[in-house]
């Protein structure tokens, strides 16, 4: 009896050590199997698919397993090199909403998956691609406005600057949350600045007729607006309808911010138009048509705290030090600054440079000498110019000075230099300063007057 018990004890003990050893080998020695279904799909769908889908900026689609397998080696390369997903802002300096940055573990998983045969794994629990509205980054809009005619762009290798109106009529006045400009020729649309024109229903107007577009010019603008039928047609005063500035904006990579209900929004009359006072198309080597359009998203809550936008530097409220001239074969740094006359709650910032931009740095210096980091971009990339929104408003008190530094590389060695050999580059004159081959140095920011408790407001984009 005792002998039987001893044998049974030894058998169980041996089985225990055998199982334990096998488990230990799996945890310590065996490589984890990385599959699309369990590991890679969630990474791609969150960080890549929003741009890599039909109608968006990505040059190919990443909507499913088959798409990813075709580009597996490329995905591994661009993530290993940190080229993708694009996020220019330095994460060690400041943080913003929507940071698309992969962790070291995620980058490693993509590498292992690509090098081990692109295994799909168990499809019964595979992550599903997010559902998108084809013609917007934010879901179905409340209103889509299209120009009356497409823009004819000549393939002459020159920049084009236009004024375009997008007229609309709706059933009743409402409130707009934000406006999304959707470029058709994404590789050519460089930037868009536009205003909302609102008409008093009791006045006379015919804004639906007249010229729909005109070449941009700083001269004879009144005549241009008259030909576009923007003024009222009666003899009453004022002659021009109400203008809400800077409601339409676009740069490569830009997404319009959408704030909590207590912040932002603007009145939207049933009769009106969006006037793109400047839309800039980069050079094209062939004739094409552009049919860009505007999406409008409403909000149900009343306007409580309108947003203020301020611009420093080129075309802004502050000068540039020294004079904005970049000699050939030089790396040169410029400064623009502004001292605040009141306490503000800073919401978003938008740095802007052109091709030879090298780095960008902005911070606020408080009256007591403390520094508030705003944004730092160590390696400027003309292709990605976000409107960076903070997770919570930053309080910047009265008397603080915002300092903005921009460094430009005008050497022959700079592969992004539009001139070879290098030559002097400036901001030009008027519209000319917006040419891709010219330069700009701008710091645009949005804010609301400060109220106690603003630091606790969550600025994360609400679901639409």
C-alpha positions as a Markdown table, in Angstrom:
| # | Residue | x | y | z |
|---|---|---|---|---|
| 1 | Unk | 0.0 | 0.0 | 0.0 |
| 2 | Unk | 2.8 | 2.4 | 1.0 |
| 3 | Unk | 4.7 | 1.4 | -2.1 |
| 4 | Unk | 1.7 | 2.3 | -4.3 |
| 5 | Unk | 1.3 | 5.6 | -2.7 |
| 6 | Unk | 5.0 | 6.4 | -3.2 |
| 7 | Unk | 4.7 | 5.6 | -6.9 |
| 8 | Unk | 1.6 | 7.7 | -7.3 |
| 9 | Unk | 3.3 | 10.6 | -5.5 |
| 10 | Unk | 6.3 | 10.4 | -7.7 |
| 11 | Unk | 4.1 | 10.3 | -10.9 |
| 12 | Unk | 2.1 | 13.4 | -9.8 |
| 13 | Unk | 5.3 | 15.2 | -8.9 |
| 14 | Unk | 6.9 | 14.4 | -12.2 |
| 15 | Unk | 3.8 | 15.5 | -14.1 |
| 16 | Unk | 3.8 | 18.8 | -12.1 |
| 17 | Unk | 7.4 | 19.6 | -13.0 |
| 18 | Unk | 6.9 | 18.5 | -16.6 |
| 19 | Unk | 3.9 | 20.9 | -17.0 |
| 20 | Unk | 5.7 | 23.7 | -15.2 |
| 21 | Unk | 8.8 | 23.3 | -17.3 |
| 22 | Unk | 6.7 | 23.4 | -20.5 |
| 23 | Unk | 4.9 | 26.5 | -19.3 |
| 24 | Unk | 8.2 | 28.1 | -18.4 |
| 25 | Unk | 9.6 | 27.4 | -21.8 |
| 26 | Unk | 6.7 | 29.0 | -23.5 |
| 27 | Unk | 6.9 | 32.2 | -21.4 |
| 28 | Unk | 10.6 | 32.5 | -21.6 |
| 29 | Unk | 11.8 | 30.8 | -24.7 |
| 30 | Unk | 9.1 | 30.7 | -27.3 |
| 31 | Unk | 8.3 | 33.8 | -29.4 |
| 32 | Unk | 4.8 | 35.2 | -29.2 |
| 33 | Unk | 2.9 | 34.7 | -32.4 |
| 34 | Unk | 1.8 | 38.0 | -33.8 |
| 35 | Unk | -1.3 | 38.0 | -35.9 |
| 36 | Unk | -3.3 | 40.5 | -37.9 |
| 37 | Unk | -6.6 | 39.6 | -36.1 |
| 38 | Unk | -5.3 | 40.0 | -32.6 |
| 39 | Unk | -2.4 | 42.5 | -32.7 |
| 40 | Unk | -2.0 | 44.4 | -36.0 |
| 41 | Unk | -5.6 | 45.2 | -37.1 |
| 42 | Unk | -6.3 | 47.4 | -34.1 |
| 43 | Unk | -3.1 | 49.4 | -34.6 |
| 44 | Unk | -3.7 | 49.9 | -38.4 |
| 45 | Unk | -7.4 | 50.8 | -38.0 |
| 46 | Unk | -6.7 | 53.4 | -35.3 |
| 47 | Unk | -3.6 | 55.0 | -36.6 |
| 48 | Unk | -3.6 | 54.5 | -40.4 |
| 49 | Unk | -7.0 | 53.8 | -41.8 |
| 50 | Unk | -8.5 | 57.3 | -41.1 |
| 51 | Unk | -6.2 | 58.7 | -43.8 |
| 52 | Unk | -5.5 | 55.5 | -45.8 |
| 53 | Unk | -9.0 | 55.0 | -47.3 |
| 54 | Unk | -10.8 | 56.1 | -50.5 |
| 55 | Unk | -11.1 | 59.9 | -50.8 |
| 56 | Unk | -8.5 | 60.7 | -48.2 |
| 57 | Unk | -4.9 | 61.8 | -48.2 |
| 58 | Unk | -3.3 | 58.3 | -48.0 |
| 59 | Unk | -1.9 | 57.1 | -51.3 |
| 60 | Unk | -3.3 | 53.6 | -50.8 |
| 61 | Unk | -6.0 | 52.0 | -48.8 |
| 62 | Unk | -5.6 | 50.1 | -45.5 |
| 63 | Unk | -9.2 | 48.9 | -45.0 |
| 64 | Unk | -8.6 | 45.2 | -44.5 |
| 65 | Unk | -6.2 | 42.3 | -44.1 |
| 66 | Unk | -5.6 | 42.0 | -47.9 |
| 67 | Unk | -4.7 | 45.7 | -48.1 |
| 68 | Unk | -2.2 | 45.4 | -45.3 |
| 69 | Unk | -0.5 | 42.3 | -46.6 |
| 70 | Unk | 0.2 | 44.0 | -50.0 |
| 71 | Unk | 2.0 | 46.9 | -48.2 |
| 72 | Unk | 3.4 | 44.8 | -45.3 |
| 73 | Unk | 7.1 | 45.6 | -46.1 |
| 74 | Unk | 6.3 | 49.3 | -46.6 |
| 75 | Unk | 4.4 | 49.5 | -43.4 |
| 76 | Unk | 7.3 | 47.9 | -41.5 |
| 77 | Unk | 9.7 | 50.4 | -43.0 |
| 78 | Unk | 7.8 | 53.6 | -42.4 |
| 79 | Unk | 6.9 | 52.6 | -38.8 |
| 80 | Unk | 10.5 | 51.5 | -38.0 |
| 81 | Unk | 11.8 | 54.8 | -39.3 |
| 82 | Unk | 9.0 | 56.8 | -37.5 |
| 83 | Unk | 8.0 | 58.3 | -40.8 |
| 84 | Unk | 4.4 | 57.1 | -40.2 |
| 85 | Unk | 2.1 | 57.8 | -38.7 |
| 86 | Unk | 3.0 | 61.5 | -39.1 |
| 87 | Unk | 3.0 | 63.5 | -35.9 |
| 88 | Unk | 5.5 | 66.4 | -36.1 |
| 89 | Unk | 5.1 | 67.9 | -32.6 |
| 90 | Unk | 7.7 | 66.9 | -30.0 |
| 91 | Unk | 5.9 | 64.7 | -27.4 |
| 92 | Unk | 8.5 | 65.5 | -24.8 |
| 93 | Unk | 7.6 | 69.2 | -24.9 |
| 94 | Unk | 3.8 | 69.4 | -25.0 |
| 95 | Unk | 0.8 | 67.2 | -25.6 |
| 96 | Unk | -2.3 | 67.5 | -27.7 |
| 97 | Unk | -5.5 | 65.7 | -28.6 |
| 98 | Unk | -5.3 | 63.0 | -31.3 |
| 99 | Unk | -1.6 | 62.2 | -31.1 |
| 100 | Unk | -1.0 | 59.4 | -33.6 |
| 101 | Unk | 2.2 | 58.0 | -32.3 |
| 102 | Unk | 3.0 | 54.3 | -32.1 |
| 103 | Unk | 4.5 | 52.8 | -28.9 |
| 104 | Unk | 7.8 | 50.8 | -29.1 |
| 105 | Unk | 5.8 | 47.6 | -28.6 |
| 106 | Unk | 3.4 | 48.4 | -31.5 |
| 107 | Unk | 6.3 | 49.1 | -33.8 |
| 108 | Unk | 8.0 | 45.9 | -32.8 |
| 109 | Unk | 4.8 | 43.9 | -33.3 |
| 110 | Unk | 4.4 | 45.3 | -36.9 |
| 111 | Unk | 8.1 | 44.3 | -37.6 |
| 112 | Unk | 7.6 | 40.7 | -36.3 |
| 113 | Unk | 4.3 | 40.3 | -38.2 |
| 114 | Unk | 5.8 | 41.5 | -41.4 |
| 115 | Unk | 8.9 | 39.3 | -41.1 |
| 116 | Unk | 7.0 | 36.2 | -40.0 |
| 117 | Unk | 4.7 | 35.8 | -43.0 |
| 118 | Unk | 1.8 | 38.2 | -42.2 |
| 119 | Unk | -0.2 | 35.6 | -40.2 |
| 120 | Unk | -3.9 | 36.4 | -40.0 |
| 121 | Unk | -4.9 | 34.4 | -36.9 |
| 122 | Unk | -8.3 | 33.7 | -35.6 |
| 123 | Unk | -10.8 | 35.6 | -37.7 |
| 124 | Unk | -13.7 | 34.9 | -35.3 |
| 125 | Unk | -12.5 | 37.7 | -33.0 |
| 126 | Unk | -10.9 | 39.9 | -35.6 |
| 127 | Unk | -11.2 | 43.6 | -35.2 |
| 128 | Unk | -13.4 | 45.3 | -37.7 |
| 129 | Unk | -12.4 | 48.3 | -39.8 |
| 130 | Unk | -14.1 | 51.5 | -38.6 |
| 131 | Unk | -17.1 | 52.8 | -40.5 |
| 132 | Unk | -16.5 | 56.1 | -42.3 |
| 133 | Unk | -18.7 | 58.5 | -44.2 |
| 134 | Unk | -17.0 | 58.5 | -47.6 |
| 135 | Unk | -17.0 | 62.3 | -48.1 |
| 136 | Unk | -16.0 | 63.4 | -44.6 |
| 137 | Unk | -13.5 | 62.7 | -41.8 |
| 138 | Unk | -16.3 | 63.2 | -39.2 |
| 139 | Unk | -19.4 | 61.3 | -40.3 |
| 140 | Unk | -22.4 | 62.6 | -42.3 |
| 141 | Unk | -22.5 | 66.4 | -42.3 |
| 142 | Unk | -25.7 | 68.4 | -41.8 |
| 143 | Unk | -25.0 | 70.3 | -45.0 |
| 144 | Unk | -22.7 | 70.0 | -48.0 |
| 145 | Unk | -22.1 | 73.0 | -50.2 |
| 146 | Unk | -20.5 | 72.9 | -53.6 |
| 147 | Unk | -19.4 | 75.7 | -55.9 |
| 148 | Unk | -21.4 | 76.3 | -59.0 |
| 149 | Unk | -18.5 | 75.3 | -61.2 |
| 150 | Unk | -15.3 | 73.4 | -61.0 |
| 151 | Unk | -12.0 | 75.1 | -61.0 |
| 152 | Unk | -9.9 | 74.7 | -64.1 |
| 153 | Unk | -6.2 | 74.4 | -63.2 |
| 154 | Unk | -3.7 | 74.8 | -65.9 |
| 155 | Unk | -0.7 | 72.5 | -66.1 |
| 156 | Unk | 1.7 | 75.4 | -66.5 |
| 157 | Unk | 3.8 | 74.7 | -63.4 |
| 158 | Unk | 2.6 | 77.9 | -61.7 |
| 159 | Unk | 0.8 | 78.5 | -58.4 |
| 160 | Unk | -2.8 | 79.6 | -58.7 |
| 161 | Unk | -4.7 | 81.9 | -56.2 |
| 162 | Unk | -8.5 | 82.2 | -56.4 |
| 163 | Unk | -11.4 | 83.8 | -54.7 |
| 164 | Unk | -14.4 | 81.4 | -54.7 |
| 165 | Unk | -17.9 | 81.6 | -53.3 |
| 166 | Unk | -20.0 | 78.7 | -52.0 |
| 167 | Unk | -23.6 | 80.0 | -51.7 |
| 168 | Unk | -26.3 | 78.1 | -49.8 |
| 169 | Unk | -29.9 | 78.5 | -48.6 |
| 170 | Unk | -31.4 | 76.5 | -45.7 |
| 171 | Unk | -34.9 | 76.6 | -44.2 |
| 172 | Unk | -34.1 | 78.5 | -41.0 |
| 173 | Unk | -31.3 | 80.1 | -39.0 |
| 174 | Unk | -29.2 | 77.7 | -36.9 |
| 175 | Unk | -25.8 | 77.4 | -35.2 |
| 176 | Unk | -22.7 | 75.8 | -36.7 |
| 177 | Unk | -20.3 | 73.7 | -34.7 |
| 178 | Unk | -17.5 | 73.6 | -37.3 |
| 179 | Unk | -16.8 | 73.6 | -41.0 |
| 180 | Unk | -14.8 | 71.0 | -42.9 |
| 181 | Unk | -13.2 | 71.9 | -46.3 |
| 182 | Unk | -12.7 | 68.8 | -48.3 |
| 183 | Unk | -10.1 | 69.1 | -51.1 |
| 184 | Unk | -10.7 | 67.3 | -54.4 |
| 185 | Unk | -7.2 | 67.7 | -55.8 |
| 186 | Unk | -5.4 | 67.0 | -52.5 |
| 187 | Unk | -1.9 | 67.2 | -54.0 |
| 188 | Unk | -2.5 | 70.7 | -55.3 |
| 189 | Unk | -4.6 | 72.4 | -52.6 |
| 190 | Unk | -2.1 | 74.2 | -50.5 |
| 191 | Unk | -4.2 | 76.2 | -48.2 |
| 192 | Unk | -7.7 | 77.8 | -47.8 |
| 193 | Unk | -8.8 | 80.8 | -45.8 |
| 194 | Unk | -12.5 | 81.6 | -45.9 |
| 195 | Unk | -15.2 | 83.7 | -44.2 |
| 196 | Unk | -18.9 | 83.2 | -43.6 |
| 197 | Unk | -21.2 | 85.8 | -45.2 |
| 198 | Unk | -24.6 | 86.1 | -43.6 |
| 199 | Unk | -27.6 | 88.0 | -45.1 |
| 200 | Unk | -30.4 | 89.7 | -43.3 |
| 201 | Unk | -33.7 | 88.1 | -44.6 |
| 202 | Unk | -35.4 | 91.5 | -44.5 |
| 203 | Unk | -32.9 | 93.0 | -47.0 |
| 204 | Unk | -32.6 | 92.5 | -50.8 |
| 205 | Unk | -29.8 | 90.4 | -52.3 |
| 206 | Unk | -29.0 | 88.0 | -55.2 |
| 207 | Unk | -25.9 | 86.2 | -54.0 |
| 208 | Unk | -26.9 | 83.0 | -55.8 |
| 209 | Unk | -26.1 | 84.7 | -59.1 |
| 210 | Unk | -23.0 | 86.5 | -60.3 |
| 211 | Unk | -19.4 | 85.2 | -60.8 |
| 212 | Unk | -18.6 | 82.2 | -58.7 |
| 213 | Unk | -14.8 | 82.7 | -58.8 |
| 214 | Unk | -12.1 | 85.2 | -59.6 |
| 215 | Unk | -8.4 | 85.3 | -59.6 |
| 216 | Unk | -7.1 | 86.5 | -56.2 |
| 217 | Unk | -6.0 | 90.1 | -56.2 |
| 218 | Unk | -5.4 | 92.7 | -53.6 |
| 219 | Unk | -6.5 | 95.4 | -56.0 |
| 220 | Unk | -10.1 | 96.3 | -57.0 |
| 221 | Unk | -11.6 | 93.9 | -54.5 |
| 222 | Unk | -14.8 | 95.9 | -54.3 |
| 223 | Unk | -15.3 | 95.5 | -58.0 |
| 224 | Unk | -14.6 | 91.8 | -57.7 |
| 225 | Unk | -17.2 | 91.4 | -54.9 |
| 226 | Unk | -19.7 | 93.4 | -56.9 |
| 227 | Unk | -19.3 | 91.1 | -59.9 |
| 228 | Unk | -19.7 | 88.1 | -57.5 |
| 229 | Unk | -23.0 | 89.7 | -56.3 |
| 230 | Unk | -22.0 | 89.7 | -52.7 |
| 231 | Unk | -23.3 | 93.2 | -51.6 |
| 232 | Unk | -27.0 | 93.8 | -50.9 |
| 233 | Unk | -29.0 | 95.1 | -53.9 |
| 234 | Unk | -31.1 | 97.6 | -52.0 |
| 235 | Unk | -30.1 | 101.2 | -51.2 |
| 236 | Unk | -29.9 | 100.6 | -47.5 |
| 237 | Unk | -26.9 | 100.7 | -45.2 |
| 238 | Unk | -24.7 | 98.8 | -44.6 |
| 239 | Unk | -24.0 | 97.8 | -48.2 |
| 240 | Unk | -22.2 | 94.6 | -47.3 |
| 241 | Unk | -23.7 | 91.7 | -45.3 |
| 242 | Unk | -22.3 | 90.5 | -42.0 |
| 243 | Unk | -18.9 | 88.7 | -42.2 |
| 244 | Unk | -17.8 | 86.1 | -39.7 |
| 245 | Unk | -14.0 | 85.7 | -40.3 |
| 246 | Unk | -11.9 | 82.5 | -40.6 |
| 247 | Unk | -14.7 | 80.0 | -40.5 |
| 248 | Unk | -13.2 | 77.9 | -43.3 |
| 249 | Unk | -9.5 | 76.8 | -43.0 |
| 250 | Unk | -7.4 | 74.2 | -44.6 |
| 251 | Unk | -3.7 | 73.1 | -44.7 |
| 252 | Unk | -2.3 | 69.6 | -45.5 |
| 253 | Unk | -3.1 | 67.4 | -42.5 |
| 254 | Unk | -5.5 | 69.9 | -41.0 |
| 255 | Unk | -8.6 | 68.8 | -39.2 |
| 256 | Unk | -11.0 | 71.5 | -37.9 |
| 257 | Unk | -11.3 | 71.4 | -34.1 |
| 258 | Unk | -14.7 | 70.7 | -32.5 |
| 259 | Unk | -15.0 | 71.9 | -28.9 |
| 260 | Unk | -17.3 | 71.1 | -26.0 |
| 261 | Unk | -20.8 | 72.7 | -26.1 |
| 262 | Unk | -19.8 | 75.6 | -23.9 |
| 263 | Unk | -17.0 | 76.7 | -26.2 |
| 264 | Unk | -17.2 | 77.9 | -29.8 |
| 265 | Unk | -19.9 | 77.8 | -32.4 |
| 266 | Unk | -21.2 | 80.7 | -34.6 |
| 267 | Unk | -24.5 | 81.9 | -36.0 |
| 268 | Unk | -25.6 | 80.5 | -39.3 |
| 269 | Unk | -28.2 | 82.5 | -41.2 |
| 270 | Unk | -30.5 | 80.7 | -43.6 |
| 271 | Unk | -29.2 | 82.9 | -46.4 |
| 272 | Unk | -25.5 | 83.1 | -46.9 |
| 273 | Unk | -22.3 | 81.9 | -48.5 |
| 274 | Unk | -18.8 | 80.9 | -47.6 |
| 275 | Unk | -16.3 | 83.2 | -49.3 |
| 276 | Unk | -12.9 | 81.6 | -49.8 |
| 277 | Unk | -11.0 | 84.9 | -49.9 |
| 278 | Unk | -7.9 | 82.9 | -50.8 |
| 279 | Unk | -7.5 | 79.3 | -52.0 |
| 280 | Unk | -4.0 | 78.5 | -53.1 |
| 281 | Unk | -3.2 | 75.7 | -55.6 |
| 282 | Unk | 0.3 | 74.5 | -56.0 |
| 283 | Unk | 2.0 | 74.0 | -59.4 |
| 284 | Unk | 0.5 | 71.3 | -61.7 |
| 285 | Unk | 2.2 | 69.7 | -64.7 |
| 286 | Unk | -1.1 | 68.9 | -66.4 |
| 287 | Unk | -4.6 | 70.5 | -66.8 |
| 288 | Unk | -7.0 | 69.3 | -64.1 |
| 289 | Unk | -10.4 | 70.2 | -62.6 |
| 290 | Unk | -10.9 | 70.7 | -58.9 |
| 291 | Unk | -14.3 | 70.2 | -57.3 |
| 292 | Unk | -13.5 | 70.7 | -53.7 |
| 293 | Unk | -16.5 | 71.2 | -51.4 |
| 294 | Unk | -17.5 | 72.3 | -47.9 |
| 295 | Unk | -19.2 | 70.2 | -45.1 |
| 296 | Unk | -21.1 | 72.0 | -42.4 |
| 297 | Unk | -21.8 | 70.4 | -39.0 |
| 298 | Unk | -24.5 | 72.0 | -36.7 |
| 299 | Unk | -24.8 | 72.1 | -33.0 |
| 300 | Unk | -27.9 | 72.1 | -30.9 |
| 301 | Unk | -26.7 | 74.3 | -28.0 |
| 302 | Unk | -26.6 | 78.1 | -28.0 |
| 303 | Unk | -23.3 | 80.0 | -28.3 |
| 304 | Unk | -21.9 | 80.7 | -24.9 |
| 305 | Unk | -18.2 | 81.5 | -25.4 |
| 306 | Unk | -17.2 | 82.5 | -28.9 |
| 307 | Unk | -13.6 | 81.7 | -30.0 |
| 308 | Unk | -11.1 | 84.3 | -30.8 |
| 309 | Unk | -8.4 | 83.7 | -33.4 |
| 310 | Unk | -5.1 | 85.6 | -33.4 |
| 311 | Unk | -2.2 | 85.4 | -35.9 |
| 312 | Unk | 1.4 | 86.4 | -35.3 |
| 313 | Unk | 4.1 | 86.9 | -37.9 |
| 314 | Unk | 3.3 | 87.0 | -41.7 |
| 315 | Unk | 0.0 | 88.9 | -42.3 |
| 316 | Unk | -0.4 | 88.9 | -38.5 |
| 317 | Unk | -0.5 | 91.4 | -35.7 |
| 318 | Unk | 3.3 | 91.2 | -34.9 |
| 319 | Unk | 6.5 | 92.0 | -36.8 |
| 320 | Unk | 9.2 | 89.5 | -37.5 |
| 321 | Unk | 12.7 | 89.9 | -36.1 |
| 322 | Unk | 15.0 | 90.4 | -38.0 |
| 323 | Unk | 13.5 | 91.3 | -41.4 |
| 324 | Unk | 12.2 | 88.2 | -43.0 |
| 325 | Unk | 14.9 | 87.6 | -45.6 |
| 326 | Unk | 16.6 | 84.3 | -45.9 |
| 327 | Unk | 19.9 | 84.5 | -47.9 |
| 328 | Unk | 21.1 | 81.6 | -50.1 |
| 329 | Unk | 23.1 | 78.9 | -48.4 |
| 330 | Unk | 22.2 | 80.1 | -44.9 |
| 331 | Unk | 20.3 | 78.6 | -42.0 |
| 332 | Unk | 18.6 | 81.5 | -40.3 |
| 333 | Unk | 16.3 | 81.9 | -37.3 |
| 334 | Unk | 13.5 | 84.5 | -36.8 |
| 335 | Unk | 11.4 | 85.6 | -33.9 |
| 336 | Unk | 7.9 | 87.0 | -33.5 |
| 337 | Unk | 6.3 | 87.8 | -30.1 |
| 338 | Unk | 3.3 | 89.3 | -28.5 |
| 339 | Unk | 2.5 | 90.3 | -24.9 |
| 340 | Unk | -1.1 | 89.5 | -23.8 |
| 341 | Unk | -3.3 | 92.3 | -22.5 |
| 342 | Unk | -5.6 | 90.0 | -20.6 |
| 343 | Unk | -5.8 | 86.4 | -19.2 |
| 344 | Unk | -6.7 | 83.9 | -21.9 |
| 345 | Unk | -7.5 | 80.2 | -22.1 |
| 346 | Unk | -5.5 | 78.9 | -25.0 |
| 347 | Unk | -7.3 | 76.2 | -27.0 |
| 348 | Unk | -5.3 | 75.4 | -30.2 |
| 349 | Unk | -2.2 | 76.4 | -32.0 |
| 350 | Unk | -1.2 | 76.2 | -35.7 |
| 351 | Unk | 2.4 | 76.8 | -36.8 |
| 352 | Unk | 2.9 | 77.6 | -40.5 |
| 353 | Unk | 6.0 | 77.6 | -42.7 |
| 354 | Unk | 6.7 | 76.6 | -46.3 |
| 355 | Unk | 9.2 | 74.3 | -47.9 |
| 356 | Unk | 12.5 | 75.4 | -46.3 |
| 357 | Unk | 11.2 | 75.5 | -42.8 |
| 358 | Unk | 13.5 | 73.5 | -40.5 |
| 359 | Unk | 12.1 | 73.8 | -37.0 |
| 360 | Unk | 9.5 | 75.7 | -35.0 |
| 361 | Unk | 9.3 | 76.6 | -31.3 |
| 362 | Unk | 6.7 | 78.5 | -29.3 |
| 363 | Unk | 6.4 | 79.1 | -25.6 |
| 364 | Unk | 4.9 | 81.7 | -23.2 |
| 365 | Unk | 7.0 | 83.5 | -20.6 |
| 366 | Unk | 5.0 | 84.5 | -17.6 |
| 367 | Unk | 5.6 | 87.8 | -15.8 |
| 368 | Unk | 7.3 | 85.9 | -12.9 |
| 369 | Unk | 9.7 | 84.3 | -15.4 |
| 370 | Unk | 8.1 | 80.8 | -15.5 |
| 371 | Unk | 7.8 | 79.2 | -19.0 |
| 372 | Unk | 4.7 | 77.6 | -20.5 |
| 373 | Unk | 5.6 | 75.2 | -23.3 |
| 374 | Unk | 3.3 | 75.6 | -26.3 |
| 375 | Unk | 4.7 | 73.6 | -29.1 |
| 376 | Unk | 8.1 | 72.4 | -30.5 |
| 377 | Unk | 8.6 | 70.9 | -33.9 |
| 378 | Unk | 12.2 | 69.7 | -34.3 |
| 379 | Unk | 11.8 | 68.6 | -37.9 |
| 380 | Unk | 9.4 | 70.7 | -40.0 |
| 381 | Unk | 7.4 | 68.8 | -42.6 |
| 382 | Unk | 5.5 | 71.0 | -45.1 |
| 383 | Unk | 3.1 | 68.1 | -45.8 |
| 384 | Unk | 1.7 | 67.9 | -42.3 |
| 385 | Unk | 0.5 | 71.1 | -40.8 |
| 386 | Unk | -2.0 | 70.3 | -38.0 |
| 387 | Unk | -4.2 | 72.6 | -35.9 |
| 388 | Unk | -3.0 | 71.3 | -32.5 |
| 389 | Unk | -5.6 | 71.3 | -29.8 |
| 390 | Unk | -4.6 | 70.9 | -26.2 |
| 391 | Unk | -6.3 | 68.3 | -24.0 |
| 392 | Unk | -7.3 | 71.1 | -21.6 |
| 393 | Unk | -7.2 | 74.9 | -22.1 |
| 394 | Unk | -3.9 | 76.4 | -21.1 |
| 395 | Unk | -4.2 | 79.5 | -18.9 |
| 396 | Unk | -1.8 | 82.3 | -20.0 |
| 397 | Unk | -2.1 | 85.2 | -17.7 |
| 398 | Unk | -2.1 | 88.9 | -18.5 |
| 399 | Unk | 1.4 | 90.3 | -19.1 |
| 400 | Unk | 2.8 | 87.0 | -20.4 |
| 401 | Unk | 4.7 | 87.1 | -23.7 |
| 402 | Unk | 4.4 | 84.5 | -26.4 |
| 403 | Unk | 7.7 | 83.9 | -28.1 |
| 404 | Unk | 7.8 | 82.1 | -31.5 |
| 405 | Unk | 11.0 | 81.0 | -33.2 |
| 406 | Unk | 11.3 | 79.7 | -36.7 |
| 407 | Unk | 14.4 | 78.3 | -38.4 |
| 408 | Unk | 14.8 | 78.1 | -42.1 |
| 409 | Unk | 17.3 | 76.1 | -44.2 |
| 410 | Unk | 18.1 | 77.8 | -47.5 |
| 411 | Unk | 21.1 | 75.7 | -48.4 |
| 412 | Unk | 21.7 | 73.8 | -51.6 |
| 413 | Unk | 21.9 | 70.7 | -49.5 |
| 414 | Unk | 18.3 | 71.0 | -48.4 |
| 415 | Unk | 16.4 | 68.6 | -50.7 |
| 416 | Unk | 13.2 | 70.6 | -50.1 |
| 417 | Unk | 14.7 | 73.9 | -51.4 |
| 418 | Unk | 12.6 | 75.0 | -54.4 |
| 419 | Unk | 15.6 | 76.7 | -56.0 |
| 420 | Unk | 18.8 | 75.0 | -57.2 |
| 421 | Unk | 21.1 | 76.8 | -56.9 |
| 422 | Unk | 19.8 | 78.4 | -53.8 |
| 423 | Unk | 18.7 | 82.0 | -53.9 |
| 424 | Unk | 17.3 | 84.7 | -51.6 |
| 425 | Unk | 13.8 | 83.8 | -50.3 |
| 426 | Unk | 11.4 | 86.3 | -48.7 |
| 427 | Unk | 7.7 | 86.4 | -47.9 |
| 428 | Unk | 7.1 | 88.4 | -51.1 |
| 429 | Unk | 4.3 | 91.0 | -51.5 |
| 430 | Unk | 0.6 | 90.3 | -50.9 |
| 431 | Unk | -0.6 | 87.2 | -52.5 |
| 432 | Unk | 3.0 | 86.5 | -53.7 |
| 433 | Unk | 3.9 | 85.7 | -50.1 |
| 434 | Unk | 1.7 | 82.6 | -50.3 |
| 435 | Unk | 3.6 | 81.0 | -53.2 |
| 436 | Unk | 5.0 | 77.6 | -52.3 |
| 437 | Unk | 8.4 | 78.8 | -53.4 |
| 438 | Unk | 8.1 | 81.9 | -51.2 |
| 439 | Unk | 8.1 | 81.6 | -47.4 |
| 440 | Unk | 5.8 | 82.4 | -44.5 |
| 441 | Unk | 6.4 | 82.5 | -40.7 |
| 442 | Unk | 3.1 | 82.4 | -38.9 |
| 443 | Unk | 1.8 | 81.3 | -35.5 |
| 444 | Unk | -2.0 | 81.1 | -35.4 |
| 445 | Unk | -3.8 | 80.4 | -32.1 |
| 446 | Unk | -7.4 | 80.3 | -30.8 |
| 447 | Unk | -8.6 | 81.1 | -27.3 |
| 448 | Unk | -11.4 | 82.3 | -25.1 |
| 449 | Unk | -11.1 | 84.9 | -22.3 |
| 450 | Unk | -10.1 | 83.1 | -19.2 |
| 451 | Unk | -12.6 | 81.9 | -16.6 |
| 452 | Unk | -11.8 | 80.1 | -13.3 |
| 453 | Unk | -12.0 | 76.4 | -13.9 |
| 454 | Unk | -11.1 | 76.5 | -17.6 |
| 455 | Unk | -8.1 | 74.3 | -16.9 |
| 456 | Unk | -10.5 | 71.4 | -16.2 |
| 457 | Unk | -12.5 | 71.6 | -19.4 |
| 458 | Unk | -12.0 | 68.4 | -21.5 |
| 459 | Unk | -11.3 | 69.5 | -25.1 |
| 460 | Unk | -11.5 | 66.0 | -26.6 |
| 461 | Unk | -13.5 | 66.0 | -29.8 |
| 462 | Unk | -17.1 | 64.9 | -29.0 |
| 463 | Unk | -18.7 | 62.2 | -31.0 |
| 464 | Unk | -20.8 | 63.5 | -33.9 |
